[in-house]
């Protein structure tokens, strides 16, 4: 059986002001609270007796989270994969959602899955790059426990890939920092949803 764990990076500096689109900004680093969230996640996995292989986005906030968890568990260093970078919001990175022109807001509301930010990506584009990478890592390590340390929009795209739901609900999923999403898979069998956005270890 393969156990698939997916988590978001810990709280980063840009999360303190959620009015900004940060996307792929390499400047965002974990806050002390974010580092503590990562330590608590590591402690929870240790208490459950898990020693996962870890794959993470290569953006700094995800790498730092993954490294803290790996250190807490005494497992191999995380493998970094650029396919899991956050949704690229293009010309709007570093700007405020409230400043989106009304016509752009209407387009987002009409098709949140397919809307592509000017100079950036759509959720569909994130799915097209992240889902194949995800499947490759799962296939590489059958019968293992794998922890993916990713970003909020990437997690939403993978939940769409794994669960299936109307695409217009893509933005409805809460992805708390260092919360756990878990799926189990037996050879030749469907994937089972075990837990979604479980943040009980964070207090």
C-alpha positions as CSV (number, residue, x, y, z in Angstrom):
1,X,0.0,0.0,0.0
2,X,1.2,3.5,-0.8
3,X,0.4,6.3,1.6
4,X,0.4,9.7,0.0
5,X,0.6,12.8,2.2
6,X,0.3,16.3,0.9
7,X,0.9,19.4,2.9
8,X,1.3,23.1,2.4
9,X,4.4,25.0,3.4
10,X,4.4,26.7,6.8
11,X,3.3,30.3,7.3
12,X,5.5,32.6,5.2
13,X,6.1,36.3,5.4
14,X,3.6,37.1,2.7
15,X,0.8,35.2,4.5
16,X,0.9,38.0,7.1
17,X,-0.7,40.2,4.5
18,X,-3.0,38.1,2.4
19,X,-4.0,41.1,0.3
20,X,-1.0,40.4,-2.0
21,X,-0.6,37.9,-4.8
22,X,2.9,36.3,-4.1
23,X,2.8,33.3,-6.4
24,X,6.3,32.3,-7.3
25,X,8.2,35.1,-5.5
26,X,11.5,33.7,-4.2
27,X,11.6,36.4,-1.5
28,X,8.9,34.8,0.7
29,X,10.5,33.0,3.7
30,X,8.9,31.2,6.7
31,X,8.0,33.1,9.8
32,X,8.9,31.7,13.1
33,X,5.3,30.5,13.4
34,X,5.8,28.8,10.0
35,X,8.9,27.0,11.3
36,X,7.0,25.9,14.4
37,X,4.2,24.6,12.2
38,X,6.8,22.5,10.3
39,X,8.3,21.2,13.5
40,X,4.8,20.2,14.8
41,X,4.1,18.4,11.5
42,X,7.3,16.5,11.9
43,X,6.4,15.6,15.4
44,X,3.0,14.3,14.4
45,X,4.4,12.2,11.6
46,X,7.0,10.8,14.1
47,X,4.2,10.0,16.6
48,X,2.4,8.1,13.8
49,X,5.6,6.1,13.1
50,X,6.0,7.5,9.6
51,X,9.3,7.9,7.9
52,X,8.3,9.3,4.5
53,X,10.2,10.1,1.4
54,X,9.8,13.8,0.9
55,X,9.3,15.7,-2.4
56,X,8.9,19.5,-2.4
57,X,8.5,22.5,-4.6
58,X,11.9,24.1,-5.1
59,X,10.7,27.6,-3.9
60,X,12.4,28.5,-0.6
61,X,9.3,28.5,1.6
62,X,8.5,24.9,0.6
63,X,12.1,23.8,0.8
64,X,12.6,25.2,4.3
65,X,9.4,23.5,5.5
66,X,10.4,20.1,4.0
67,X,13.9,20.3,5.5
68,X,12.5,21.0,9.0
69,X,10.2,18.0,8.7
70,X,13.0,15.8,7.3
71,X,15.3,16.8,10.2
72,X,12.6,16.1,12.8
73,X,12.0,12.6,11.3
74,X,15.7,11.8,10.6
75,X,14.9,10.9,7.0
76,X,16.7,11.7,3.7
77,X,16.8,15.3,2.5
78,X,13.8,16.4,0.4
79,X,13.9,16.0,-3.3
80,X,13.1,19.3,-5.0
81,X,10.9,19.5,-8.1
82,X,10.1,22.7,-10.1
83,X,7.0,21.1,-11.5
84,X,5.4,21.9,-8.1
85,X,6.0,25.7,-8.2
86,X,3.0,27.8,-7.1
87,X,0.5,29.1,-9.7
88,X,2.2,31.9,-11.6
89,X,0.1,35.0,-11.3
90,X,2.2,36.8,-13.9
91,X,1.7,40.5,-14.0
92,X,-0.3,40.4,-10.8
93,X,2.3,39.0,-8.5
94,X,3.0,41.4,-5.7
95,X,-0.2,43.3,-6.4
96,X,-3.5,43.3,-4.5
97,X,-6.5,41.2,-5.6
98,X,-8.8,44.2,-4.8
99,X,-7.0,46.1,-7.6
100,X,-8.0,43.6,-10.3
101,X,-10.1,45.4,-12.9
102,X,-13.8,44.6,-12.8
103,X,-13.6,42.9,-16.2
104,X,-10.8,40.6,-14.9
105,X,-12.8,39.7,-11.8
106,X,-15.8,38.7,-14.0
107,X,-13.5,36.4,-16.0
108,X,-12.1,34.8,-12.9
109,X,-15.6,34.3,-11.4
110,X,-16.9,32.9,-14.7
111,X,-14.1,30.3,-15.1
112,X,-11.8,30.1,-12.1
113,X,-10.2,26.9,-13.3
114,X,-9.5,28.0,-16.9
115,X,-8.7,31.7,-16.2
116,X,-5.1,32.6,-17.0
117,X,-3.5,35.5,-15.3
118,X,-1.9,37.9,-17.8
119,X,1.7,36.8,-18.2
120,X,1.0,33.8,-15.9
121,X,-1.0,30.6,-15.6
122,X,-4.4,29.1,-14.9
123,X,-5.3,26.3,-12.6
124,X,-5.5,24.1,-15.7
125,X,-1.9,24.9,-16.5
126,X,-0.8,24.0,-12.9
127,X,-2.7,20.7,-13.2
128,X,-1.0,19.9,-16.5
129,X,2.5,20.2,-15.0
130,X,1.9,19.1,-11.4
131,X,-0.3,16.0,-11.9
132,X,2.2,14.1,-14.2
133,X,5.1,15.0,-11.8
134,X,3.0,13.7,-8.9
135,X,2.2,10.5,-10.7
136,X,5.9,9.9,-11.6
137,X,6.9,10.2,-7.9
138,X,4.2,7.9,-6.7
139,X,5.1,5.3,-9.4
140,X,8.8,5.6,-8.4
141,X,8.2,4.7,-4.8
142,X,5.5,2.0,-4.7
143,X,4.5,0.7,-1.2
144,X,6.1,3.7,0.4
145,X,4.9,6.7,2.4
146,X,5.5,9.9,0.4
147,X,5.1,13.4,1.7
148,X,4.6,16.2,-0.8
149,X,5.3,19.8,0.5
150,X,3.6,22.2,-1.8
151,X,1.7,25.4,-2.3
152,X,-2.0,26.2,-1.8
153,X,-3.0,26.5,-5.4
154,X,-0.9,23.4,-6.4
155,X,-2.7,21.4,-3.7
156,X,-6.1,22.5,-5.0
157,X,-5.1,21.4,-8.5
158,X,-4.0,18.0,-7.1
159,X,-7.1,17.6,-5.1
160,X,-9.0,18.1,-8.3
161,X,-6.8,15.5,-9.9
162,X,-7.2,13.0,-7.1
163,X,-10.8,13.5,-6.0
164,X,-12.6,15.0,-8.9
165,X,-15.2,17.8,-8.4
166,X,-16.7,20.5,-10.6
167,X,-13.9,22.7,-11.8
168,X,-15.7,25.9,-10.8
169,X,-15.3,24.8,-7.1
170,X,-11.5,24.8,-7.4
171,X,-11.1,27.8,-5.1
172,X,-13.4,26.4,-2.4
173,X,-10.8,24.1,-0.7
174,X,-9.0,25.4,2.4
175,X,-5.3,24.6,2.4
176,X,-3.9,25.6,5.9
177,X,-0.2,25.8,6.4
178,X,1.3,22.4,7.3
179,X,-2.2,20.7,7.4
180,X,-2.3,17.1,6.2
181,X,-4.1,15.6,3.3
182,X,-3.8,11.8,3.0
183,X,-4.7,9.3,0.4
184,X,-4.0,5.5,0.3
185,X,-3.6,3.3,-2.7
186,X,-3.3,-0.4,-3.1
187,X,-1.8,-1.9,-6.3
188,X,-4.4,-1.9,-9.0
189,X,-7.0,-0.3,-6.7
190,X,-8.5,3.1,-6.5
191,X,-7.2,5.8,-4.2
192,X,-8.9,6.3,-0.9
193,X,-9.3,9.7,0.8
194,X,-8.2,9.4,4.4
195,X,-8.1,13.0,5.6
196,X,-8.3,16.5,4.1
197,X,-6.8,19.7,5.6
198,X,-6.2,18.0,9.0
199,X,-4.6,20.7,11.1
200,X,-5.3,19.2,14.5
201,X,-1.6,18.9,15.3
202,X,-1.2,22.7,15.0
203,X,-3.3,23.5,18.1
